Amino acid sequence: MYLDLHSHSVSSDDSRATVEQYVKWVQVLRNKRGYTVDGFVLTEHRQFDSEKDYSQLAKEYDVLILKGSELDTRYGHFLVYGVTPELTRDINFADVRLDARELMKAARHHGAIAFPAHPGRFGIGLVDYMDQGEEFGDVGIVERLNGGSRAGENERAEELCQSMGYLGTGGSDAHLASHLASCLTRFEADIRNEAQLVEALLSGKFEPVRVEITAAQLVQERSS
């Protein structure tokens, strides 16, 4: 499966894209460009939309829509998947000074997973904090390929993964509909809900890719 693990709808204060615009863009990518995009995860800033139900849109457009969060911490932004009511009671998602280490521990305790977003981002990425001497023993995954990164930032994330042996995911970090799915994570597992996404991430059987690669994959499958 090819999933975009990092996107923002109008529920995030700096995004202009609706979820309906996102699913329609997936159809453009599939039908006009020949790309394989199975779904995306909404990772709204500093919140979790527990009440919002996108199941009808997902069914109508045959697009998997999952929900997560992107939280601010004292050591950069962290993506959270498999959010549970217990986790939202244990961690204040609106707190921009969260302790990233405590967030990662709480996430695992409640059956979720949290790891650094765009670690190579200048000024707020994990790379900068590690260069300052901070250590993060619980980190094993980072977002290696981010569609919103500036020149050099994904390269820094790649170098981090190489030096630390981290696994890497891919996500567009979309705030506009046409940016969705520029970067994806390819999973070996069949994922249908947030719990299965956490399991797939814990399995380590995934890799970050750019959407253009999925067209080549389609060609290969058709010829085999």
C-alpha positions in Angstrom: 0.0 0.0 0.0 1.0 3.6 -0.7 0.0 6.0 2.0 0.7 9.7 2.6 1.4 9.8 6.3 1.5 13.6 6.7 -1.2 16.0 5.6 -3.3 18.9 7.0 -6.8 19.9 6.2 -8.6 23.2 7.1 -8.8 21.8 10.6 -5.2 22.9 10.9 -4.9 26.7 11.2 -2.4 27.0 8.3 -4.1 24.7 5.7 -6.5 25.7 3.0 -7.4 22.2 1.8 -10.6 20.3 2.6 -10.7 16.6 3.0 -13.0 16.4 0.0 -10.5 18.3 -2.1 -7.9 15.8 -1.1 -9.9 12.7 -2.1 -10.7 14.4 -5.5 -7.0 15.1 -6.0 -6.2 11.4 -5.4 -8.6 10.6 -8.3 -6.6 13.0 -10.5 -3.3 11.3 -9.5 -4.8 7.9 -10.2 -6.8 8.5 -13.4 -4.8 11.2 -15.2 -1.3 10.6 -14.1 -1.3 6.8 -13.5 0.0 7.0 -9.9 -0.9 4.6 -7.1 -2.2 6.3 -4.0 -4.2 4.2 -1.6 -4.9 6.8 1.1 -3.6 9.5 3.4 -3.4 10.3 7.1 -4.7 13.6 8.4 -2.2 14.8 11.0 -3.7 18.1 12.2 -1.6 20.4 14.2 -1.8 20.2 18.0 -5.2 18.3 18.0 -7.0 15.1 17.2 -10.3 15.2 15.5 -12.0 12.4 17.3 -15.5 13.4 16.3 -15.0 13.9 12.6 -16.1 11.0 10.4 -14.7 10.7 6.9 -16.0 7.2 6.2 -18.6 8.2 3.6 -16.0 10.2 1.6 -13.6 7.3 1.9 -16.1 4.9 0.6 -17.4 7.2 -2.2 -13.9 7.8 -3.6 -12.3 4.5 -2.6 -9.6 6.3 -0.6 -8.4 5.2 2.8 -8.6 8.2 5.2 -6.9 7.8 8.6 -6.4 10.3 11.4 -3.3 11.2 13.5 -1.7 14.3 14.8 1.3 16.5 14.5 2.3 17.9 17.9 4.8 20.6 18.9 7.4 19.6 21.4 10.5 21.2 22.9 12.5 19.1 20.4 10.6 19.8 17.2 7.4 18.4 15.7 6.3 14.8 16.2 3.8 12.8 14.2 1.5 10.6 16.3 -0.4 7.6 14.9 -3.0 5.3 16.6 -4.3 8.1 18.9 -6.6 6.8 21.6 -8.9 8.6 24.0 -6.5 7.5 26.8 -3.6 9.2 25.1 -5.4 12.5 24.6 -6.2 12.4 28.4 -2.6 11.7 29.3 -1.0 14.2 26.9 -2.1 17.8 26.3 -2.0 17.9 22.5 -2.3 21.8 22.6 0.9 22.2 24.7 3.6 23.5 22.4 6.3 22.7 25.0 5.7 19.0 25.3 8.5 16.8 26.3 9.1 14.7 23.2 10.6 11.8 25.2 7.5 11.6 27.5 5.3 11.8 24.4 7.0 8.8 22.8 6.7 6.8 26.0 3.0 7.7 26.5 2.2 6.9 22.9 3.6 3.4 23.2 1.9 2.9 26.6 -1.4 3.6 25.0 -0.9 1.5 21.8 0.1 4.5 19.6 3.4 5.5 18.1 5.1 8.9 17.9 8.2 9.9 16.0 9.9 13.1 14.6 8.5 14.9 11.7 10.9 16.5 9.1 14.0 15.9 11.3 16.2 17.7 8.9 14.2 21.0 9.0 16.5 23.9 9.8 15.9 25.4 13.2 13.2 23.0 14.4 14.3 19.5 13.3 15.6 16.7 15.4 19.0 17.0 13.7 19.6 20.4 15.2 18.7 19.2 18.7 21.0 16.2 18.4 23.8 18.5 17.3 23.2 20.4 20.5 23.9 17.2 22.5 20.3 16.0 23.1 19.8 12.2 23.0 16.7 10.3 22.0 17.0 6.7 22.8 13.4 5.8 22.0 13.6 7.1 18.4 13.8 4.4 15.8 11.7 5.9 13.0 11.7 9.4 11.6 10.0 11.1 8.6 12.8 10.8 6.1 11.0 12.2 3.0 8.9 15.3 3.5 7.2 17.0 0.6 7.3 20.4 2.2 11.0 20.5 3.0 13.4 23.0 1.6 16.6 22.2 -0.3 18.9 20.3 1.9 16.4 19.3 4.6 15.5 15.9 3.3 19.2 15.2 2.7 19.8 16.0 6.4 17.1 13.5 7.3 18.6 10.9 5.0 22.0 11.4 6.6 20.4 11.1 10.1 18.9 7.8 9.1 22.1 6.5 7.7 24.2 7.5 10.7 21.7 6.4 13.4 20.2 3.4 11.6 16.7 4.9 11.7 13.8 3.7 9.6 12.2 6.4 7.5 8.7 7.3 6.3 7.4 9.6 3.6 4.6 12.2 3.7 3.7 15.2 1.7 3.1 17.6 4.6 0.4 19.0 2.3 -1.5 22.2 3.2 -2.9 22.5 -0.4 -4.9 19.9 -2.2 -2.4 19.6 -5.1 0.5 18.9 -2.8 -1.1 15.8 -1.3 0.8 12.5 -2.0 3.9 14.0 -3.4 5.7 11.8 -0.9 4.4 8.5 0.3 5.2 5.5 2.5 5.1 2.1 0.8 3.9 -0.6 3.2 4.0 -4.4 2.7 1.0 -4.7 4.9 -2.7 -4.2 4.0 -3.8 -1.4 6.2 -7.4 -0.5 6.9 -7.4 1.4 10.2 -5.2 3.3 12.6 -4.3 0.3 14.7 -3.1 -1.6 11.7 -1.0 1.4 10.7 0.7 1.3 14.1 1.4 -2.4 13.6 2.8 -1.8 10.1 5.1 0.9 11.4 6.3 -1.3 14.3 7.0 -4.1 11.8 9.6 -2.0 10.1 8.4 -3.2 6.7 8.0 0.1 4.9 10.0 2.7 2.9 9.6 6.3 1.8 9.0 7.0 -1.9 8.1 9.8 -4.2 4.8 9.5 -6.0 6.4 9.2 -9.4 7.8 5.8 -8.4 4.3 4.4 -8.1 3.7 4.9 -11.8 6.8 2.8 -12.6 5.5 0.2 -10.2 2.2 0.0 -12.1 4.0 -0.5 -15.4 6.1 -3.3 -13.9 3.0 -5.0 -12.5 1.1 -4.8 -15.8 4.0 -6.3 -17.7 4.6 -9.2 -15.3 
